[in-house]
Amino acid sequence: MSSTTFPTPLAGPAFGSYASSEVQWLLKDLSHVALEAPTADRERAIQSGAANYAESLPVEYTPGTEYQGLYEEAVERSGERVARAVGVVTEQALAARGGRPVLVSLARAGTPIGILMRRWALAVHGTGLPHFTMSIVRGVGLDETALRYLAANFEPSRILFVDGWTGKGAISRELTAALDRFAGSGGARFPDDLAVLADPGHCVEMYGTREDYLIPSACLNSTVSGLVSRTVFNTDHIGPGDFHGAKFYAGLAGSDVSGGFLDAVSARFGAVRDAVAADVAALHTADRTPSWAGWAAVERISTEYGINNVNLVKPGVGETTRVLLRRVPWRVLVNPQARADVAHVLLLAEQRGTPVEEVPGLPYSCVGLIHPLFSKAAVGADGRAAGHA
């Protein structure tokens, strides 16, 4: 099939604030469509089963000065640690694909990580890697138009899917199921190994670290992700031959730190090269088999707190941050030994009126619990939790 039968990938500066050389978006531009809905309305629709979370968008919000300061501190504190993890996962990616991977980030958390991996390959090996971003939606799967585009333009065995981090491993499972379904329906067979910067859930074999620490790109919404929304799959706007959609928030350009985050991390590449080499050598002989320990922990927490729905338990720093920024939080569990690494989570919880509970021995730095009995009474008009059971 000719690539000319597909939609044209989007690129900056027309779509997103990343340079066109750093990423091509396999997405449909829905910037002109009003898709945002109040958080409370979205939560009711999602939990009642009336709508998939990807049919609408949360209202993008620009954090205040204090929170922005915490983000900047996190970049300074974690920049070298992130750079090291980028190097480690990129070296594994190159080895796994014979030095010629085609990086396909899962929008949107994967996108800045894919760009950093591309930058490492270029800086350290002089290798320019193709990099795309596509949509995956829990309960829907991968964008099959995007998969057909990739199969028409590249040898499927070169494709490597990239994400920012794992929580309990839901996206890893969704990826495998979606690729099996695509191949089973006559599509190309793509490898289902997933490369992530951090794998605290022990769900994948290709990772930069399994520590659960703050990846600064998890702190914010579109303003650290190229000013692009999370992806949308809404059949009112997405036809059978379209890519999944997203919006470009050009109006938030004044708050955009996307490029600054990438530059802060890649500036530390030189300082971590020896550590990366040592880490990669150690991983070469290590047992990296996924234990799915994160999923087991989530099931325990779900039962212990009477939630009985693993989808409402969001483990890890990145996922907890998302709960506080986009969903209706019920409470936040924090490992007391990790308080220094989750200062932004504690501030967000205070601002949202969300109770914080210290749990010694928690296998993650923190876990966000979405309100399990959501109703109009669960959140006030100001977006603060009105109470908890």
N, C-alpha and C positions, 0 to 999 in steps of 0.2 A: 504493500500500500504506500502510495506517495505521501510524503509529509505535507504536501500542499493541500491535502484534503482535511487537514486539521486546523483548528484555530491557531492563530499566531501567538506564541508565548509573549507575555507582558514583560516590560523591563523599565528600569529607571532611565531618565527622570520622569517619564510620562506616567509611570506607575511605580510607586515606592521611592524611597530615598537612597537605596543602594545603587551603586554604579552598575550599568548593564553588563560589564565584564565580570561582576561578582556573582550574579544570580539572574536566572530567567524564571519568571513565574508562570507555571502551567495553571493559570487561573483566568477567570472571566472578570472583567472590571465591572463591579456593581456600585461604583462610587455614587452614582446618580440615584440609587434606590434607597428609600427610607426603610431600613431593616432593624434599627435599634428599638429595643423595648425596655421598659423599666425592669430592674433586677427582680423585683417581687413578682411581676407578671410572668417573666420568663421562668422563674422557679416553679410557680404554680403549674404552668403548662408542661414543663419537663417532668415534674414528679407525678402529675396526673396521667401522663402518657398521651396527652393531647398533642404534643409537638416534640420533635427531636431538638436537642440543644443547638443544632447547626442550622435550624430554619430561620433564626433571628440572631441578632447581635446584642451583646450587652452595651450599654452606653459607655463609651470611652471616657475615662476621667483622668485629669492631670493631677497627680498628687501634690500636696502642699510643700512648702519650702523645707519643713523639718524632714519629711519623708525623702524628698529629693536629696537632702544632705546625707541621709543614711545610704541611699543608693550610691552616691559618689564615694562615701567611705568604703562601701562594699567593693567597688571597683578597685580602689587602692589596695584594700586588704587582700582581696582574692585574685587579683590580676595574674600574679605569678602562678598560683595554684591552677587557675583555669588554663593558662598557657601550657603548663606541663601536661595537663589532661588532654588538651587539644593535640599536642605532639604525640602522645602515647596512642590515642585512638586513630590519628592519621597514619602513623606508621603501620598499625595493624591493617588499616583500610588498604593501603598500598600493597602490602604483602598478600592480602586476601584476594586482590583483583589483578595480580600480575603487574602492578605498577600503573595500571590504566583504569582506575575506577571512574565511573560516572556517578557523581554524588547527587542524590535526590533527597532533599530535605523534606521532612513532613512539616507542613506549615502549621503554626508559625514558629513554635519554639525551636524547631530544627534549623530554621533558616540562618540565624547568626552563627550557629555552630558549624553548619556546612560552609559558610563563607570563611570562618577561621580555619577550618580544615584545608580548604582550597589555598588559603594564604600560606599555611605551613608547607604544603607540598611545593608551592612556588618558591618560597624563601629558602627552604632547606635542600630541595632536590631540583629546583629549576623546572618543575613539572607543572604545566597548566592543566587543571582538571575541569571538565564541563561540570556545571552545577545548576541544578534546577530545584524548584520548590513545587510540591503538589499537595493536594488535600487528602487527608484521611479523616473519616468521621466515625466515631464509635456507634455501632448499630447500623451503619450504612456500608462502611468499608472504604477502600481506596477509590479514587476517581478513575474509572475505567477508560475514559477518553484520554486521560493523561498517560495511563499505562500503554494504550495503543500507540500514542505519539512516541513514547520512549522506545517501544519495540520496533517502530518503523524507522527510527533514526540511529539506534545503537544496538549492538549485540546484547541481548538481555543478560548474559552472564556477567557483563561489566557493571550493571546497575548495583549501587549500594545505597540503601535507604538510611537516612540519618535523622536522629532526633536529639533533643537537648538532654533529656534525662528520663529515667524510668521512675514510676511511683510503685504501684503494685504490679505493673506489667500488662495492663489492659490493652495498650496500643500495640505492644509486641504480639499479643495473641490476635488482635484484630488484623494486624499486618499479615500474619501467616494464614489466617482464615481467608482473607481477601485475595491473596495471591493464589491459594489453592482453588478458590472459586473461579478466578479469572482463567487459570490454566485449564480447569475442568470444563469450562464453557467454550474452549477452542482458542483461547488467547495464549500468548507466549508464557513460558515458565520462567519467572524471575526468582533469583535466590531470595530467601526470606530472612537472612541474617541482618540484624539491625545494629548500626553503630550509634552509640550514644556517648556524650561527654561523661555523664555520671550514671551509675547503675546501682543505687542504694537498694533497690528491690531484688537484686541478684536474678535478673530476668533475661539477660543477654550475655553473649560470650565476647563481644567486641565493645570495649569501653575504655574511657580514659582513667576512671577511678570508680571505686564502689563506696567512697565516702559520701555522706549526705551533708554537703556544705552548700552555702549560698552561691549559686551561679547568678551574677548580677543581672543577666538578661531575663531572669525570672521575676525581677522586682517590679517591672513596669509592664504596660500593655504595648500598644503600637509604637510608642515613642522610643522603644529600644528594639523594635522589629521592623525597621524600614518604613514606619508609618502605615503599615498594612494591617487590616483587621484580621481576626481569626477567620477561618474559611466558612463558607455558607453553602449548604446544599438545600435549596428550596426550589421545588419544581415549578413554582410560579415564575421563576427567573432563570432557571437552568434547564435548557432543552437537552434532548438525547445526545446531540453531538457537541455539546458545550463542555468546557472544563467546569469544575466547581468554581464558585465565585468568592470574591473578597472585595473590600473597599480600600481605597487609598485616601487616608486622612491628611490631605495636603494642608488643611487648615491648622494642623498641630505642628507645623514645621518649626515654630519658635521654641518648642519643647523637645525637639528631636535630639536624642543622644545616641542614635543607632551607630553612626560612624565613629563617635568618640569611644564607645565601648569596644568596637573592633580594634581600633588603633591602640587603645590602652593595653589590650591583651597581646596583640601581635608585636608590640614594642618589646615585650618580654621574651620573645621566642629565643633570642640569642642566649639569654641568661639561663634557660632551662634545658638546653640541648643535651648536656651531659646527663642530667637527671632523667630525661626522657629515654636516652639510650639504655640507662641502667634499668628503668622501669620496664621497657619493652623486652629486654633480655630476661628479666625475672618472670614476666607474664608468659614468655615462650614456653617455660617449663611448668607453669602453674596450672592447676585444675580450675578452669574457668567455666565449668559446666553450670548452667543456671540451676539454683536450688529452689527458686520461687519463694524464698523466705519472706519476701515482702508481702506476697499474696496471702500466705499463711497468717502473718501478723495482722493483716487487714481483716481477715475473717474472724480472728479472735476479738479484735476491737469492735467489729460490727456486732458480734454477739454480746460482748461484755456490756456495751452501752445501749443495748436494746434497739439497735438501728435495723439490723437484719437486712441490710442492703449494702453490698460492698461498693456500689457506685457512689454512695454518699460518704465514703471514707477515703480521704485524699492524703496519702502519706508522702512525707518528704518536704523539704523546704520549698521547692518549686511549686508543688501541687497545693500546699497550704497557702502560699501566697496567692495563687489563682482563686482559691475559695474566698479569700478575704477581698480580693479585687472585683470578683465577678459574680459570686453566688450569694446565697443567704447563709452565713456561717452560724453554727449552733454553739460550738466550742472549739478551742484549740488545745491540743495536748502537746506538751513540751518536755523534752528530756532536759532535766536541770543542768546537766553537764554541757549542754549546747546553747545556753542562753546568749552567749556572746555572738554566736553565729546567726541568731534569729532576731536581732534587735528590730529589724524592719517588720517582722511578723508581729512582735509584741506591740509595736506602735500601731499597726493597722488594726489589731484586735481591740486595742483601747479606743481607737477612733470609731470602730464599728459597734462598740459596746458588747464585744464577744468575750465570754469568760475564758480564762486561760487556766489550765490544770497541769501541774507538774506531775510527770509520770516517770519515776526512776526506772532505768532499764529499758525505756522505750527504744525499739530497734531503729528508729529514725530520729533525726534532730527534732522534728515536730510532725504532727498530723492534724489536718484540718477536717472537722466533721461538719458536713452540710446539714442544715436543719431537717430532721427526719419526719416531722409532722407539720410540713409547711402549710400555712394558711395566711389569710390577710393579717391575722393577729401575730404572726411570727416576726414581722419586721415593721418598724414604725415608718411613718411618712418620710422621716429623715434618713432612712436606710439603716438605722441602728437596730440591733436585735431588741425585741420587746420583752424578751424573757426566755427562759429555757426550762425544760422539764428536769 
